[in-house]
Amino acid sequence: MRRMVFSAVSMLALAAAAVAADPAQTIALTIYNSDLALVQDMRRLDIAAGRQRLEFKNVSAHIRPETVALTGKDLGVVEQNFDYDLLTPSKMMEKAVGKQIKIIRTNPATGHETPELATVLSVNEGVVLKIGDRIEVLRDDGIPTRVVFSSIPENLRANPTLSVTVQAHDAGPRDVTLSYLTTGMNWKADYVALFDEGRGAMTLQGWITLTNQSGVSYKNAKTQLVAGVMEGSNPSYYSYNRPRNGTRKAGTQPSGDKELADYLIYDLPERLTVAENQTKQVSFLDLQGVKTQKVYEYRAGWLNSDPHPNHADVVLNFVNRDRALPKGTIRVYMRDAAGEAKFLGENSIDHSPGGSEVAVKIGEAFDVTAQGTVVSSELTSSRKKTRYEMSYVFRNAKSVPATVEFRQGGFWRDHDVEKENLKSRRIDAATLGWSVPVPANGETVLTFTVVTG
């Protein structure tokens, strides 16, 4: 399209009915970790008596209009409209279809301007004009062109605007609160852990990452974060894409945080300015000396022979005694012999109440492996059950001993262990567990015979 400059005879028509906000206007944000936020816009307005229209500019472009509420003393809401058709050159041309505009061409050599009246016929993949008795398509031919409109269409706004028609009995200034839900805002928790294996402890720092894609900035906002799974906000996410749950045992300790029904509320200590299309990080947790144990885990879903050895998982176990932890990603570091922090791995945890036992898989052990073999399988005399003889070889190429926490799945209550060379224990209704000690640079063989129904 030809380079064009757009102007209008009267720009005042756009803002004639807008109500100016008091400088003491305050914004409060309550952000849920499910692409949802509650915005509360509190301001002092000078209200006239009778019916009038109030305009609130700079509301979220992703506002849910059906959730809007305006409250104030002696103020009744009659009607509300959300105008999100934003004022842009292309929108101005679209709204001018079938109407007359002025085209001003400038001769690049002389600077002479030639005005012409034109009717806009179409703006589909370009601008088609009727000028006098000819049809012309604006082209990018290097000739400067200005398009002049007589006015701005009534429903185009420089910013997303919410207009509310209200009825007031008396005139005068009063405090009002505009509240609404919007999508386009989210938060998540990220954790940085520095693990000291020698001390069996770690430091844990928590960061809140706020993302604002709602189409508007929020200045100096009082901000609260709500942790918990809220029904109706984004059900497909929670039904099918929930992160790996690292909470092995849910705790019962109070978190010290505020509660809202069955959710936790985190107050951020300072007011924030969250700009449009901005990602902001805020510290919310700093724990020292969290007791942590590194363990090796190996899990088998059923009784199979493995053609190759499998690496054991490396898992950090700790109890979050001090605070409830919202779901997020934990990234684990450890200092090497030179004292420099090196990245070990990361994983996700789900919401964990205070006192929960949390397990974080950070990777697979390079030099601790397990390999299973079905030694034999045969039907019992009743021919209704099968007797399996299993052998698992655990190898350790490390220069220090290791213990592998082995978990064998598929063992329901009707399964009987006839013999075993290491004592097992029941982990849950379908899982048996063994703690297998493996010497340095050596191996341990676990054998057991089980009858399954």
DAFEN-V816101 format. One record per residue. N is the residue number from 1. RES is the residue in three letters. SS is DSSP state (a for helix, b for strand, c for the rest). D_FIRST is the distance of its C-alpha to the first C-alpha in Angstrom with 2 decimals. Layout:
# DAFEN-V816101
n: {N:N}
res: {RES:RES}
ss: {SS:SS}
d_first: {D_FIRST:D_FIRST}
This chain:
# DAFEN-V816101
n: {1:2:3:4:5:6:7:8:9:10:11:12:13:14:15:16:17:18:19:20:21:22:23:24:25:26:27:28:29:30:31:32:33:34:35:36:37:38:39:40:41:42:43:44:45:46:47:48:49:50:51:52:53:54:55:56:57:58:59:60:61:62:63:64:65:66:67:68:69:70:71:72:73:74:75:76:77:78:79:80:81:82:83:84:85:86:87:88:89:90:91:92:93:94:95:96:97:98:99:100:101:102:103:104:105:106:107:108:109:110:111:112:113:114:115:116:117:118:119:120:121:122:123:124:125:126:127:128:129:130:131:132:133:134:135:136:137:138:139:140:141:142:143:144:145:146:147:148:149:150:151:152:153:154:155:156:157:158:159:160:161:162:163:164:165:166:167:168:169:170:171:172:173:174:175:176:177:178:179:180:181:182:183:184:185:186:187:188:189:190:191:192:193:194:195:196:197:198:199:200:201:202:203:204:205:206:207:208:209:210:211:212:213:214:215:216:217:218:219:220:221:222:223:224:225:226:227:228:229:230:231:232:233:234:235:236:237:238:239:240:241:242:243:244:245:246:247:248:249:250:251:252:253:254:255:256:257:258:259:260:261:262:263:264:265:266:267:268:269:270:271:272:273:274:275:276:277:278:279:280:281:282:283:284:285:286:287:288:289:290:291:292:293:294:295:296:297:298:299:300:301:302:303:304:305:306:307:308:309:310:311:312:313:314:315:316:317:318:319:320:321:322:323:324:325:326:327:328:329:330:331:332:333:334:335:336:337:338:339:340:341:342:343:344:345:346:347:348:349:350:351:352:353:354:355:356:357:358:359:360:361:362:363:364:365:366:367:368:369:370:371:372:373:374:375:376:377:378:379:380:381:382:383:384:385:386:387:388:389:390:391:392:393:394:395:396:397:398:399:400:401:402:403:404:405:406:407:408:409:410:411:412:413:414:415:416:417:418:419:420:421:422:423:424:425:426:427:428:429:430:431:432:433:434:435:436:437:438:439:440:441:442:443:444:445:446:447:448:449:450:451:452:453}
res: {MET:ARG:ARG:MET:VAL:PHE:SER:ALA:VAL:SER:MET:LEU:ALA:LEU:ALA:ALA:ALA:ALA:VAL:ALA:ALA:ASP:PRO:ALA:GLN:THR:ILE:ALA:LEU:THR:ILE:TYR:ASN:SER:ASP:LEU:ALA:LEU:VAL:GLN:ASP:MET:ARG:ARG:LEU:ASP:ILE:ALA:ALA:GLY:ARG:GLN:ARG:LEU:GLU:PHE:LYS:ASN:VAL:SER:ALA:HIS:ILE:ARG:PRO:GLU:THR:VAL:ALA:LEU:THR:GLY:LYS:ASP:LEU:GLY:VAL:VAL:GLU:GLN:ASN:PHE:ASP:TYR:ASP:LEU:LEU:THR:PRO:SER:LYS:MET:MET:GLU:LYS:ALA:VAL:GLY:LYS:GLN:ILE:LYS:ILE:ILE:ARG:THR:ASN:PRO:ALA:THR:GLY:HIS:GLU:THR:PRO:GLU:LEU:ALA:THR:VAL:LEU:SER:VAL:ASN:GLU:GLY:VAL:VAL:LEU:LYS:ILE:GLY:ASP:ARG:ILE:GLU:VAL:LEU:ARG:ASP:ASP:GLY:ILE:PRO:THR:ARG:VAL:VAL:PHE:SER:SER:ILE:PRO:GLU:ASN:LEU:ARG:ALA:ASN:PRO:THR:LEU:SER:VAL:THR:VAL:GLN:ALA:HIS:ASP:ALA:GLY:PRO:ARG:ASP:VAL:THR:LEU:SER:TYR:LEU:THR:THR:GLY:MET:ASN:TRP:LYS:ALA:ASP:TYR:VAL:ALA:LEU:PHE:ASP:GLU:GLY:ARG:GLY:ALA:MET:THR:LEU:GLN:GLY:TRP:ILE:THR:LEU:THR:ASN:GLN:SER:GLY:VAL:SER:TYR:LYS:ASN:ALA:LYS:THR:GLN:LEU:VAL:ALA:GLY:VAL:MET:GLU:GLY:SER:ASN:PRO:SER:TYR:TYR:SER:TYR:ASN:ARG:PRO:ARG:ASN:GLY:THR:ARG:LYS:ALA:GLY:THR:GLN:PRO:SER:GLY:ASP:LYS:GLU:LEU:ALA:ASP:TYR:LEU:ILE:TYR:ASP:LEU:PRO:GLU:ARG:LEU:THR:VAL:ALA:GLU:ASN:GLN:THR:LYS:GLN:VAL:SER:PHE:LEU:ASP:LEU:GLN:GLY:VAL:LYS:THR:GLN:LYS:VAL:TYR:GLU:TYR:ARG:ALA:GLY:TRP:LEU:ASN:SER:ASP:PRO:HIS:PRO:ASN:HIS:ALA:ASP:VAL:VAL:LEU:ASN:PHE:VAL:ASN:ARG:ASP:ARG:ALA:LEU:PRO:LYS:GLY:THR:ILE:ARG:VAL:TYR:MET:ARG:ASP:ALA:ALA:GLY:GLU:ALA:LYS:PHE:LEU:GLY:GLU:ASN:SER:ILE:ASP:HIS:SER:PRO:GLY:GLY:SER:GLU:VAL:ALA:VAL:LYS:ILE:GLY:GLU:ALA:PHE:ASP:VAL:THR:ALA:GLN:GLY:THR:VAL:VAL:SER:SER:GLU:LEU:THR:SER:SER:ARG:LYS:LYS:THR:ARG:TYR:GLU:MET:SER:TYR:VAL:PHE:ARG:ASN:ALA:LYS:SER:VAL:PRO:ALA:THR:VAL:GLU:PHE:ARG:GLN:GLY:GLY:PHE:TRP:ARG:ASP:HIS:ASP:VAL:GLU:LYS:GLU:ASN:LEU:LYS:SER:ARG:ARG:ILE:ASP:ALA:ALA:THR:LEU:GLY:TRP:SER:VAL:PRO:VAL:PRO:ALA:ASN:GLY:GLU:THR:VAL:LEU:THR:PHE:THR:VAL:VAL:THR:GLY}
ss: {c:c:c:b:b:b:b:b:c:c:c:a:a:a:a:c:c:c:c:c:c:c:c:c:c:b:b:b:b:b:b:b:c:c:c:b:b:b:b:b:b:b:b:b:b:b:b:c:c:b:b:b:b:b:b:b:b:c:c:c:c:c:b:c:a:a:a:c:b:b:b:b:c:c:b:b:b:b:b:b:b:b:b:c:c:b:c:c:a:a:a:a:a:a:a:c:b:c:c:b:b:b:b:b:b:b:c:c:c:c:c:c:b:b:b:b:b:b:b:b:b:b:c:c:c:c:c:b:b:b:b:c:c:b:b:b:b:c:c:c:c:c:c:c:b:b:b:b:b:c:c:c:c:c:c:c:b:c:c:c:b:b:b:b:b:b:b:b:c:c:c:b:b:b:b:b:b:b:b:b:b:b:c:c:b:b:b:b:b:b:b:b:b:b:b:b:c:c:c:c:b:b:b:b:b:b:b:b:b:b:b:b:c:c:c:c:c:b:b:b:b:b:b:b:b:b:b:c:c:c:c:c:c:c:a:a:a:a:a:a:c:c:c:c:c:c:b:b:b:c:c:c:b:c:c:c:c:b:b:b:c:c:b:b:b:b:b:c:c:c:c:b:b:b:c:c:c:b:b:b:b:b:b:b:b:b:b:b:b:b:b:b:b:b:b:b:b:b:b:b:c:c:c:c:c:c:c:c:c:b:b:b:b:b:b:b:b:b:b:c:c:c:c:c:b:c:c:b:b:b:b:b:b:b:b:c:c:c:c:c:b:b:b:b:b:b:b:b:b:c:c:b:c:b:c:c:b:b:b:b:b:b:b:b:b:b:b:b:b:b:b:b:b:b:b:b:b:b:b:c:c:c:c:c:c:b:b:b:b:b:b:b:b:b:b:b:c:c:c:c:c:b:b:b:b:b:b:b:b:c:c:c:c:c:c:b:b:b:b:b:c:c:c:c:b:b:b:b:c:c:b:b:b:b:b:b:b:b:c:c:c:b:b:b:b:b:b:b:b:b:b:b:c}
d_first: {0.00:3.80:6.42:8.32:11.91:13.56:17.30:20.13:23.44:25.56:24.85:28.54:28.23:26.83:29.95:32.64:34.53:34.28:37.64:38.13:39.68:42.92:42.74:45.24:42.78:43.46:41.65:43.58:42.07:43.95:42.13:43.24:42.75:41.07:37.51:38.81:39.62:41.39:39.98:42.43:41.08:44.07:43.72:45.69:44.28:45.66:46.08:46.90:49.44:48.39:45.18:41.95:38.61:38.09:34.73:34.60:31.43:30.58:32.14:31.17:27.96:30.20:33.02:35.29:35.61:38.87:40.52:39.88:43.08:43.62:47.20:49.01:52.29:52.56:49.00:48.21:44.80:43.85:40.25:37.43:33.68:31.15:27.65:25.26:21.97:20.52:18.65:15.04:11.87:10.85:14.53:14.70:12.19:14.19:17.37:16.43:16.36:19.17:19.40:18.89:16.74:16.72:14.06:15.33:14.31:16.21:17.88:17.81:21.33:23.08:21.17:21.70:19.59:19.09:18.76:18.14:18.62:16.26:16.86:14.27:15.18:13.11:10.47:11.45:8.98:6.36:7.55:10.53:12.61:16.22:17.13:20.84:21.82:18.58:15.65:12.22:8.79:6.11:5.11:5.10:8.80:10.34:11.37:11.44:10.68:12.43:12.60:16.27:17.86:21.61:22.40:21.50:22.15:25.61:24.97:22.17:23.75:22.96:25.26:26.94:29.64:32.88:34.47:38.16:40.25:43.78:47.14:49.42:52.96:53.30:50.98:50.82:49.31:49.62:48.52:46.13:44.85:41.61:41.75:39.52:38.87:35.60:34.40:32.42:35.44:38.04:40.79:42.92:46.02:46.46:49.85:51.01:54.62:56.84:59.71:63.12:65.05:68.28:68.38:66.98:64.52:60.90:58.80:55.98:53.00:50.56:46.96:44.73:41.04:38.83:35.23:32.97:29.79:30.28:27.30:29.53:32.01:35.74:37.62:41.32:41.89:45.29:44.67:46.78:46.33:47.84:49.13:49.97:48.66:47.41:47.42:44.32:41.83:40.81:43.62:42.19:42.00:45.58:46.94:45.66:44.37:46.96:47.76:51.01:53.72:55.82:58.21:61.53:63.48:62.09:63.72:65.43:65.28:63.58:60.39:60.74:57.25:56.52:56.49:54.53:56.17:55.95:53.18:53.45:51.66:50.90:50.61:48.57:50.69:48.07:45.21:41.84:38.34:36.09:32.51:29.48:28.69:31.95:34.90:38.18:41.66:44.88:48.45:50.70:53.58:55.89:59.01:61.60:64.29:63.13:65.74:64.08:65.57:64.05:65.14:64.65:63.94:64.01:63.36:64.35:63.25:66.13:68.99:67.53:68.34:65.74:65.41:64.12:64.72:62.19:61.28:62.30:59.78:59.95:59.92:60.35:62.32:62.52:63.25:60.94:63.80:62.06:58.82:57.04:54.16:50.88:49.31:47.40:47.53:50.44:50.01:53.40:54.42:57.83:59.30:60.52:63.71:62.03:61.01:57.28:55.39:54.05:51.85:53.88:51.54:49.94:50.10:49.37:51.87:51.81:52.86:56.38:58.84:61.14:63.89:62.04:62.81:59.54:59.12:56.20:55.89:54.53:54.96:57.54:60.67:60.70:64.49:65.68:65.57:67.06:67.88:69.39:71.75:73.26:76.85:78.06:77.35:79.91:80.76:83.43:86.72:85.37:82.45:80.19:78.88:77.80:79.21:76.87:78.05:75.23:75.04:72.35:72.48:70.93:70.59:70.03:69.27:69.15:72.00:72.65:73.59:70.99:71.25:68.91:68.42:68.39:67.19:68.14:66.34:67.59:70.97:71.50:74.72:76.47:76.22:79.39:79.63:82.99:83.11:81.00:81.75:79.66:79.71:76.68:75.45:73.33:69.86:68.76:69.59:68.16:68.48:71.36:71.17:73.13:73.17:73.72:75.03:74.15:76.01:74.40:73.75:75.25:74.79:76.05:76.54:76.21:78.00:78.44:79.49:77.96:78.73:75.80:75.98}
